Amino acid sequence: MREESQKAVRDVELFLKGHLARLTRGSVNLEGISDTFLRWVSMWNDYSDDFLKDLVEASGSPSGNSALDGLTGSLLASVMPTAALFSQIIAHVVDFYIGTDIAVQIAELAEGHKNSQIMPFIFEALRLNPPLSSVRLEAQSSAEIAGIEVAERQHVLANIIDATRDVSTFENAEAANYARRPADTECILGLDRRGLLSPKLFEQVAPVVLGEIFRLKNLRRYPPQSDHMKRYTERIHNVPEKFYIDLNGRTTPFPVSLFVQVSCILNFLLASRFNANPSSVKNGVV
């Protein structure tokens, strides 16, 4: 797993540096030509360009190899630690809405750049289908929570699954209510507030990613009669913990068994490696 992770980081690093080289040096150079060709054959969009242009300008428009290496490394260090959890969140939201009218609505809102109107759908899906089962926290001060005394600096295990359905906090907790304020849900999801999960960046990126996914033609589960992601819940220390089943029948903390099918010309599909390798993509199935 470590070797695969290192290879993935190297691949992303090379791709990102090519992006930055094209934006700082133009397309008439080896990196710029390679980046332009990859974007053309893979039909990728330019959504990242605006963000990267702002980053380049804020960094003084570096163009030397060492400067680009430093900028690439800094960006990866800021974003990649939360990339796996971000992908897990996206997979959970897709799993919750795929094949529904709301998926169509999200795609339409994303096309109109109405990110703020998409966020209530995202937060409510995560409340009812949380990506994290629990989170370990350290109390910053003494407090009483639900009749339990918690001392300052005491370590506690927060039960996210039960907290997101707490009837004392959420009226009609088992039902989806998109009128809930995102702030009411955000505080108990237990998400790291850095990288891709920092609130401002998350609210700009997640709606766009979901819009692209839900705009895929004839997006549906594969096979059509399949259920949700393969997972089970086990109680550990009296707290429910979710585990997923990977393609080899082994348990894993990340969802890898959400298969979708689309109508497409190329037998290639962006997967959150929802988690598929390109070699496992066949007939638009991920």
C-alpha positions in Angstrom: 0.0 0.0 0.0 2.9 2.4 0.8 4.5 1.7 -2.6 1.2 2.3 -4.4 0.7 5.5 -2.4 4.2 6.8 -3.3 3.6 6.0 -7.0 0.2 7.9 -6.9 1.9 10.9 -5.3 4.6 10.9 -8.0 2.0 10.7 -10.8 0.0 13.5 -9.3 3.2 15.6 -8.7 4.3 15.2 -12.3 0.8 16.0 -13.7 0.5 19.1 -11.4 3.9 20.4 -12.3 2.9 20.1 -16.0 -0.2 22.2 -15.3 1.9 24.8 -13.5 4.5 24.9 -16.2 1.9 25.5 -18.9 0.4 28.4 -16.9 3.8 30.0 -16.2 5.7 29.2 -19.4 3.0 28.8 -21.9 2.3 25.7 -24.1 5.5 26.0 -26.3 7.7 23.8 -24.1 7.9 20.1 -23.3 5.8 20.2 -20.1 3.2 22.6 -21.7 2.8 20.4 -24.8 2.5 17.2 -22.7 0.0 18.8 -20.4 -2.1 20.2 -23.3 -2.0 16.7 -25.0 -3.1 14.9 -21.9 -6.0 17.3 -21.3 -7.1 16.8 -24.9 -7.0 13.0 -25.1 -8.7 12.7 -21.6 -11.3 15.4 -22.3 -10.5 17.0 -18.9 -11.9 20.5 -18.2 -10.0 23.6 -17.1 -11.8 24.1 -13.8 -8.5 24.0 -11.9 -6.8 26.7 -14.1 -8.4 29.6 -12.3 -7.3 28.3 -8.9 -3.8 27.5 -10.1 -3.4 30.9 -11.8 -4.3 32.7 -8.6 -1.8 30.4 -6.8 0.9 31.2 -9.4 0.3 35.0 -9.1 0.3 34.8 -5.3 3.7 33.0 -5.5 5.3 35.6 -7.7 4.8 33.7 -11.0 7.8 31.3 -10.5 9.0 29.6 -13.7 12.3 27.9 -12.8 12.3 24.2 -12.2 13.3 24.4 -8.5 10.6 27.1 -7.9 7.9 25.0 -9.6 9.1 21.9 -7.7 8.6 23.9 -4.4 5.2 25.2 -5.4 4.1 21.8 -6.5 5.3 20.2 -3.2 3.6 22.9 -1.1 0.3 22.4 -2.9 0.4 18.7 -2.5 1.3 18.9 1.2 -1.8 21.2 1.7 -4.3 19.1 -0.3 -3.3 15.4 -0.3 -3.6 14.6 3.4 -7.4 15.1 3.1 -7.8 13.8 -0.5 -8.8 10.3 0.6 -11.5 11.6 3.0 -12.7 14.1 0.4 -13.1 11.2 -2.1 -14.9 9.2 0.5 -17.3 12.1 1.0 -18.0 12.4 -2.7 -18.6 8.7 -2.9 -21.1 8.8 0.0 -23.1 11.7 -1.6 -23.2 9.9 -5.0 -24.3 6.7 -3.3 -27.1 8.7 -1.5 -28.5 10.5 -4.6 -27.6 8.4 -7.7 -30.7 7.8 -9.8 -32.8 10.4 -8.0 -34.4 13.7 -9.1 -32.0 15.5 -6.7 -29.0 14.2 -8.7 -30.5 15.9 -11.7 -31.1 19.1 -9.7 -27.5 19.1 -8.4 -26.2 18.8 -12.0 -28.4 21.7 -13.1 -27.4 23.9 -10.1 -23.7 23.2 -10.7 -24.0 24.1 -14.4 -25.4 27.5 -13.2 -22.6 27.8 -10.7 -25.0 27.9 -7.8 -22.7 26.2 -5.3 -24.4 27.6 -2.2 -27.7 26.0 -3.3 -26.0 22.6 -3.6 -24.5 22.6 -0.1 -27.7 21.8 1.8 -28.1 18.6 -0.3 -24.5 17.6 0.4 -24.7 18.2 4.2 -28.0 16.4 4.5 -26.6 13.4 2.6 -23.6 13.4 4.9 -25.8 13.6 8.0 -27.8 10.6 7.0 -24.9 8.8 5.3 -21.9 10.0 7.3 -18.4 9.2 5.9 -16.9 8.9 9.4 -18.3 6.6 12.0 -16.6 8.2 14.9 -13.8 10.7 15.7 -11.4 10.9 18.6 -11.2 14.4 20.1 -9.4 16.1 23.0 -11.5 18.4 25.1 -10.2 22.0 25.0 -12.0 22.8 28.2 -14.2 21.1 30.8 -17.9 20.7 29.8 -21.0 18.7 30.3 -22.4 16.9 27.2 -25.7 15.0 27.4 -25.3 14.7 31.2 -21.7 13.5 31.0 -18.9 15.4 32.6 -15.9 15.9 30.3 -12.6 17.2 31.9 -10.2 19.5 30.1 -7.8 17.6 27.9 -9.7 14.4 28.3 -9.8 12.2 25.2 -13.3 11.3 24.0 -14.7 9.1 21.3 -17.5 11.0 19.5 -20.2 8.8 18.0 -20.9 10.5 14.6 -23.4 8.0 13.3 -25.7 8.4 16.4 -25.0 12.1 16.8 -26.2 12.9 13.2 -29.6 11.2 14.0 -30.0 12.7 17.5 -33.7 13.6 17.8 -32.8 16.2 20.5 -30.8 18.1 17.9 -32.5 17.3 14.6 -36.3 17.4 14.3 -37.6 14.3 12.5 -33.9 13.1 12.3 -34.5 10.1 10.1 -35.9 12.1 7.3 -34.0 14.3 4.8 -34.7 18.0 5.3 -32.9 20.3 2.9 -34.0 23.4 4.8 -31.6 22.6 7.6 -28.7 25.1 7.8 -25.4 23.6 6.7 -23.8 25.0 9.9 -26.1 22.8 12.0 -24.7 19.7 10.3 -21.1 20.7 9.6 -20.2 20.9 13.3 -20.8 17.2 14.0 -19.4 15.6 10.9 -15.9 15.4 12.5 -14.1 16.6 9.3 -10.6 17.9 9.3 -10.8 21.6 8.5 -7.6 21.7 6.3 -6.8 20.9 2.7 -9.7 19.9 0.6 -11.9 19.9 3.7 -11.4 23.5 4.7 -14.9 25.0 4.5 -14.3 27.6 1.8 -12.4 25.3 -0.5 -14.8 22.4 0.1 -17.8 24.5 -0.7 -16.2 25.6 -4.0 -14.9 22.2 -5.1 -17.4 19.6 -3.9 -20.4 21.0 -5.8 -18.4 21.2 -9.1 -17.2 17.6 -8.7 -20.7 16.3 -8.0 -22.1 18.4 -10.8 -19.7 16.7 -13.3 -20.5 13.3 -12.0 -24.3 13.7 -12.0 -24.1 15.2 -15.6 -22.7 11.9 -16.9 -25.1 10.5 -19.4 -27.4 7.7 -18.1 -25.5 7.5 -14.8 -26.8 4.5 -12.9 -25.7 1.7 -10.6 -24.1 -1.3 -12.1 -25.7 -3.7 -12.2 -28.9 -1.7 -12.1 -30.4 -3.9 -9.3 -27.3 -3.6 -7.1 -27.7 -2.2 -3.7 -25.6 0.6 -2.1 -21.8 0.3 -1.3 -20.9 -3.0 0.2 -20.3 -2.3 3.9 -21.3 -3.4 7.3 -21.4 -1.9 10.8 -19.8 -3.3 13.9 -19.9 -1.8 17.4 -16.5 -1.2 18.9 -16.3 0.3 22.4 -20.1 0.6 22.1 -19.7 2.9 19.1 -20.9 1.9 15.7 -18.0 1.7 13.1 -18.5 1.2 9.4 -16.3 -1.0 7.3 -16.3 -1.6 3.6 -15.6 -4.6 1.5 -13.1 -4.2 -1.3 -13.0 -6.1 -4.6 -11.0 -8.9 -3.1 -13.5 -9.4 -0.2 -11.2 -7.8 2.4 -12.3 -5.1 4.9 -11.1 -1.5 4.4 -11.9 1.9 5.9 -12.6 3.4 2.5 -15.5 2.8 0.1 -14.2 0.9 -3.0 -17.2 -1.1 -4.2 -19.6 1.6 -5.6 -20.0 0.6 -9.2 -21.7 3.0 -11.7 -22.4 2.7 -15.4 -22.7 5.5 -17.9 -23.2 5.9 -21.7 -20.0 7.1 -23.1 -17.9 7.0 -26.3 -14.7 6.1 -24.6 -14.4 3.1 -22.2 -12.7 5.5 -19.8 -14.3 7.3 -16.9 -13.1 9.4 -14.1 -13.6 7.2 -11.1 -13.0 8.5 -7.6 -11.3 5.2 -7.8 -14.6 5.2 -6.5 -11.9 3.3 -6.7 -11.3 1.8 -10.0 -8.1 1.5 -12.1 -8.5 2.5 -15.7 -7.7 -1.1 -16.7 -10.9 -2.2 -14.8 -13.1 0.2 -16.7 -15.1 -1.6 -19.3 -18.1 -0.5 -21.3 -18.4 2.7 -19.2 -18.5 0.7 -15.9 -16.5 1.8 -12.9 
